[in-house]
Amino acid sequence: MKRPSQFTGSYTALVTPFRRGAVAFDELKKLVEFQIKGGIDGLIPVGTTGESPTVTHDEHLAIIACTIESARGRVPVIAGTGSNSTQEAIDLSQAAVAAGADALLLVAPYYNRPTQEGLFQHFARIADATDKPIILYSIPGRCGVEISVDVIARLRAKYPHVAHIKEAGGSVDRVDQIIQALGDSVTVLSGDDSLTLPFMAVGAKGVISVASNYFPREVTKLTALALAGDYHRARSLHRKLYPLFKTFFIESNPVPMKVALAHLGIISSEEVRLPLCPLSMANRKTLLAALAAYRG
């Protein structure tokens, strides 16, 4: 089992390239190589950015396997295996581990809005089924429920391999509460690119990033500077990246990011699956202008 302290720095929540309705595995391999050459600390296939809600079960596992194969052990691969069905999350997690995943990213169950006790039991069942490191993922804006500090503490006390949380609730105060309650026994990773630096200022150790699909080297440098305590240079880089941090979310993720990656030539198609749809013309103009301003 990998040591929990491994997961610090920058991890890309990969988009899933599509072409004519199918997963474009050749372009996924190209994206993985772009990330690794950019110095990224790790890769996360089939999270929300990877359109996990609309890939089939077989595609889900194939995307994880392709990412692991393409990475060739050069960086950790953390498989997105969360579900609002506990048994499905267990099945996906065990299959990902069998394929060679280094760790698992598990989002809070969405739509069914369990109680905090239900959340504890959900994650506990999954933790009982694998000894691979588990990164909890709290994103109340999408799930309708937050993983409480108490539940994090209960899971941490019972399961040594539950030692990380991706925090995407948008609150520096919440990050500070987690760290004050649990100290260094839990690693907090930002789930919002625009909040990475503020979160790290109060003790987070990195980011699970959407923006690093486009500029892995820059996001990795940002977290490295913050981890080294060089907040002067980190702040300068944050301010350079910030306009794109916001513009990448001008519509639902990963729609703008796929436009950006296609514009960069990393993928050939902007295709997303319904109910996501192509970027509006007005927002496309805004995004392309922001890309040009950054590059120029």
C-alpha positions as CSV (number, residue, x, y, z in Angstrom):
1,M,0.0,0.0,0.0
2,K,1.3,3.5,-0.9
3,R,2.0,5.8,2.0
4,P,-0.7,8.4,2.4
5,S,1.9,11.2,2.4
6,Q,2.5,10.4,-1.3
7,F,-0.5,12.4,-2.5
8,T,0.7,16.0,-2.3
9,G,1.1,18.4,-5.2
10,S,-0.9,18.5,-8.4
11,Y,-3.2,15.7,-9.8
12,T,-5.1,16.1,-13.1
13,A,-8.7,15.1,-13.2
14,L,-8.5,14.0,-16.8
15,V,-11.1,14.7,-19.5
16,T,-12.3,11.7,-21.5
17,P,-11.8,12.4,-25.2
18,F,-14.6,11.2,-27.4
19,R,-14.8,10.8,-31.2
20,R,-18.0,10.0,-33.1
21,G,-19.6,8.8,-29.9
22,A,-16.9,6.5,-28.7
23,V,-14.0,6.9,-26.3
24,A,-10.9,8.1,-28.2
25,F,-8.3,6.0,-26.4
26,D,-5.5,7.1,-28.7
27,E,-6.2,10.7,-27.7
28,L,-6.4,9.7,-24.0
29,K,-2.9,8.2,-24.3
30,K,-1.7,11.5,-25.9
31,L,-3.3,13.5,-23.1
32,V,-1.6,11.3,-20.5
33,E,1.8,11.8,-22.2
34,F,1.2,15.5,-22.3
35,Q,0.5,15.5,-18.6
36,I,3.6,13.5,-17.6
37,K,5.9,15.5,-19.8
38,G,4.4,18.6,-18.1
39,G,5.6,17.3,-14.7
40,I,2.2,16.5,-13.2
41,D,2.3,14.5,-9.9
42,G,-0.5,12.1,-10.7
43,L,-3.5,11.4,-12.9
44,I,-7.2,10.8,-12.1
45,P,-9.3,9.1,-14.8
46,V,-13.1,9.0,-14.8
47,G,-13.9,11.6,-12.2
48,T,-16.6,14.1,-12.9
49,T,-14.3,15.9,-15.4
50,G,-13.9,12.6,-17.2
51,E,-17.7,12.5,-17.6
52,S,-18.1,9.5,-15.3
53,P,-22.0,9.8,-15.2
54,T,-22.3,9.2,-19.0
55,V,-19.7,6.5,-19.7
56,T,-20.8,2.9,-19.6
57,H,-19.5,0.5,-16.9
58,D,-17.2,-1.2,-19.5
59,E,-15.9,2.2,-20.8
60,H,-15.3,3.3,-17.2
61,L,-13.0,0.4,-16.5
62,A,-11.4,0.6,-19.9
63,I,-10.5,4.3,-19.4
64,I,-8.9,3.4,-16.0
65,A,-6.9,0.6,-17.6
66,C,-5.8,2.7,-20.5
67,T,-4.6,5.5,-18.2
68,I,-2.6,3.0,-16.1
69,E,-1.1,1.4,-19.1
70,S,-0.2,4.7,-20.6
71,A,1.3,6.1,-17.4
72,R,3.6,3.0,-17.1
73,G,4.3,3.6,-13.4
74,R,5.8,7.0,-14.0
75,V,3.1,8.8,-11.9
76,P,0.4,7.4,-9.6
77,V,-3.0,6.8,-11.1
78,I,-5.9,7.5,-8.8
79,A,-9.1,5.9,-10.2
80,G,-12.4,7.7,-9.9
81,T,-14.7,4.9,-8.6
82,G,-17.4,6.7,-6.7
83,S,-21.1,6.1,-7.1
84,N,-24.4,6.8,-5.3
85,S,-24.7,3.0,-5.1
86,T,-22.4,1.5,-2.5
87,Q,-22.1,-1.8,-4.2
88,E,-21.4,-0.3,-7.5
89,A,-18.6,1.8,-5.9
90,I,-17.2,-1.4,-4.4
91,D,-17.3,-3.2,-7.7
92,L,-15.6,-0.3,-9.6
93,S,-13.0,0.1,-6.8
94,Q,-12.1,-3.6,-6.8
95,A,-11.9,-3.7,-10.6
96,A,-9.7,-0.6,-10.6
97,V,-7.3,-2.1,-8.0
98,A,-7.1,-5.3,-10.1
99,A,-6.2,-3.2,-13.1
100,G,-3.3,-1.6,-11.1
101,A,-4.7,1.7,-9.7
102,D,-2.5,3.2,-7.0
103,A,-5.5,4.8,-5.1
104,L,-9.2,5.6,-5.4
105,L,-11.1,8.8,-5.5
106,L,-14.6,8.4,-4.0
107,V,-17.2,11.1,-4.3
108,A,-20.0,11.4,-1.8
109,P,-23.2,9.7,-3.0
110,Y,-25.1,12.1,-5.1
111,Y,-28.9,12.6,-5.5
112,N,-30.0,10.2,-2.8
113,R,-28.6,12.6,-0.1
114,P,-27.7,10.1,2.7
115,T,-27.4,11.2,6.3
116,Q,-24.0,11.6,7.9
117,E,-24.3,8.0,9.3
118,G,-25.2,6.8,5.8
119,L,-22.1,8.5,4.5
120,F,-20.0,6.9,7.1
121,Q,-21.4,3.4,6.4
122,H,-21.0,3.9,2.6
123,F,-17.3,4.8,2.8
124,A,-16.7,2.2,5.5
125,R,-18.0,-0.6,3.3
126,I,-15.7,0.5,0.5
127,A,-12.8,0.8,2.8
128,D,-13.5,-2.8,4.1
129,A,-13.3,-4.0,0.5
130,T,-9.8,-2.6,-0.3
131,D,-6.7,-1.6,1.4
132,K,-5.7,0.9,-1.4
133,P,-5.5,4.5,-0.3
134,I,-8.9,6.3,-0.5
135,I,-9.3,9.9,-1.2
136,L,-12.8,11.1,-0.1
137,Y,-14.4,13.7,-2.3
138,S,-16.7,16.3,-0.8
139,I,-18.5,18.5,-3.3
140,P,-21.9,19.5,-1.8
141,G,-22.8,21.7,-4.8
142,R,-23.1,18.6,-6.9
143,C,-24.0,16.0,-4.3
144,G,-26.4,17.9,-2.1
145,V,-24.5,16.7,1.0
146,E,-21.2,17.5,2.6
147,I,-18.9,14.9,4.2
148,S,-18.8,16.2,7.8
149,V,-15.5,16.7,9.7
150,D,-16.9,14.1,12.2
151,V,-17.4,11.5,9.5
152,I,-13.8,12.2,8.2
153,A,-12.5,11.7,11.7
154,R,-14.4,8.5,12.3
155,L,-13.2,7.0,9.0
156,R,-9.6,8.1,9.6
157,A,-9.6,6.5,13.1
158,K,-10.9,3.2,11.8
159,Y,-9.1,3.0,8.4
160,P,-5.4,3.9,8.0
161,H,-5.8,4.0,4.3
162,V,-8.5,6.7,4.4
163,A,-6.2,9.6,4.9
164,H,-7.0,12.2,2.1
165,I,-9.9,14.4,1.1
166,K,-10.6,16.4,-2.0
167,E,-12.4,19.5,-0.7
168,A,-14.6,21.3,-3.2
169,G,-17.0,23.1,-1.0
170,G,-15.5,26.5,-1.7
171,S,-14.7,27.4,1.9
172,V,-11.3,28.1,3.3
173,D,-12.9,27.9,6.8
174,R,-13.9,24.3,6.1
175,V,-10.4,23.4,5.1
176,D,-9.1,25.0,8.3
177,Q,-11.7,23.1,10.4
178,I,-10.5,19.8,8.9
179,I,-6.9,20.5,9.6
180,Q,-7.5,21.9,13.1
181,A,-9.5,18.7,13.9
182,L,-7.2,16.1,12.3
183,G,-3.8,17.8,11.8
184,D,-1.3,16.0,9.6
185,S,-3.2,12.7,9.8
186,V,-5.3,13.8,6.9
187,T,-4.1,15.4,3.6
188,V,-6.5,18.0,2.2
189,L,-6.4,18.6,-1.6
190,S,-8.2,21.5,-3.2
191,G,-11.0,20.6,-5.6
192,D,-11.2,24.1,-7.0
193,D,-8.3,25.5,-9.1
194,S,-9.1,29.1,-8.1
195,L,-8.9,28.2,-4.4
196,T,-5.8,26.1,-4.5
197,L,-3.5,28.8,-3.1
198,P,-5.9,30.1,-0.4
199,F,-6.5,26.4,0.7
200,M,-2.8,25.7,0.8
201,A,-2.2,28.9,2.8
202,V,-4.2,27.2,5.7
203,G,-2.6,23.8,5.3
204,A,-3.9,22.0,2.2
205,K,-1.2,20.0,0.4
206,G,-2.2,20.4,-3.3
207,V,-4.9,20.2,-5.8
208,I,-6.9,17.8,-7.9
209,S,-7.1,20.1,-10.9
210,V,-9.2,20.6,-14.0
211,A,-7.0,23.4,-15.3
212,S,-3.9,21.2,-15.4
213,N,-5.4,19.4,-18.3
214,Y,-4.4,22.5,-20.2
215,F,-1.3,23.7,-18.3
216,P,0.1,20.9,-16.2
217,R,3.5,22.5,-15.8
218,E,2.1,25.7,-14.4
219,V,-0.3,24.2,-11.9
220,T,2.4,21.8,-10.7
221,K,4.8,24.8,-10.2
222,L,2.1,26.6,-8.3
223,T,1.6,23.8,-5.8
224,A,5.4,23.2,-5.5
225,L,6.0,26.9,-4.7
226,A,3.3,26.9,-2.1
227,L,4.6,23.6,-0.5
228,A,8.0,25.2,-0.4
229,G,6.5,28.3,1.4
230,D,7.3,30.6,-1.4
231,Y,4.0,32.4,-1.4
232,H,5.3,35.5,-3.1
233,R,6.1,33.7,-6.3
234,A,3.1,31.4,-5.9
235,R,0.8,34.4,-5.6
236,S,2.2,35.9,-8.8
237,L,1.7,32.7,-10.7
238,H,-1.8,32.3,-9.2
239,R,-2.8,35.7,-10.5
240,K,-1.5,34.9,-14.0
241,L,-3.5,31.7,-14.1
242,Y,-6.6,33.0,-12.3
243,P,-8.5,34.3,-15.4
244,L,-8.4,30.9,-17.0
245,F,-9.1,29.2,-13.7
246,K,-12.5,31.0,-13.8
247,T,-13.1,30.9,-17.6
248,F,-12.6,27.1,-17.7
249,F,-15.9,27.0,-15.7
250,I,-17.8,29.5,-17.8
251,E,-20.1,26.5,-18.5
252,S,-20.4,23.1,-17.0
253,N,-17.1,21.2,-16.7
254,P,-15.6,19.8,-18.9
255,V,-17.2,21.5,-21.8
256,P,-14.9,24.6,-21.8
257,M,-11.8,22.5,-21.1
258,K,-12.5,20.2,-24.1
259,V,-12.7,23.3,-26.3
260,A,-9.4,24.6,-24.9
261,L,-7.7,21.2,-25.4
262,A,-8.9,20.9,-29.0
263,H,-7.7,24.5,-29.6
264,L,-4.3,23.5,-28.3
265,G,-4.3,20.3,-30.5
266,I,-4.1,17.8,-27.6
267,I,-7.5,16.3,-28.6
268,S,-9.2,16.5,-32.0
269,S,-12.8,16.8,-30.9
270,E,-14.7,19.0,-28.4
271,E,-17.3,16.2,-28.2
272,V,-19.2,15.7,-24.9
273,R,-22.1,13.4,-24.1
274,L,-25.6,14.6,-23.3
275,P,-26.9,16.1,-21.2
276,L,-23.8,18.2,-21.6
277,C,-23.8,20.1,-24.9
278,P,-21.4,22.2,-27.0
279,L,-20.2,25.5,-25.6
280,S,-22.4,28.5,-26.6
281,M,-21.0,30.8,-29.2
282,A,-20.8,33.8,-26.8
283,N,-18.9,31.7,-24.2
284,R,-16.7,30.3,-26.9
285,K,-15.6,33.8,-27.8
286,T,-14.9,34.6,-24.2
287,L,-12.9,31.4,-23.7
288,L,-10.8,31.8,-26.9
289,A,-10.1,35.4,-26.0
290,A,-8.9,34.3,-22.5
291,L,-6.7,31.6,-24.1
292,A,-5.2,34.1,-26.5
293,A,-4.5,36.6,-23.7
294,Y,-2.8,33.9,-21.6
295,R,-0.7,32.6,-24.5
296,G,0.1,36.1,-25.9
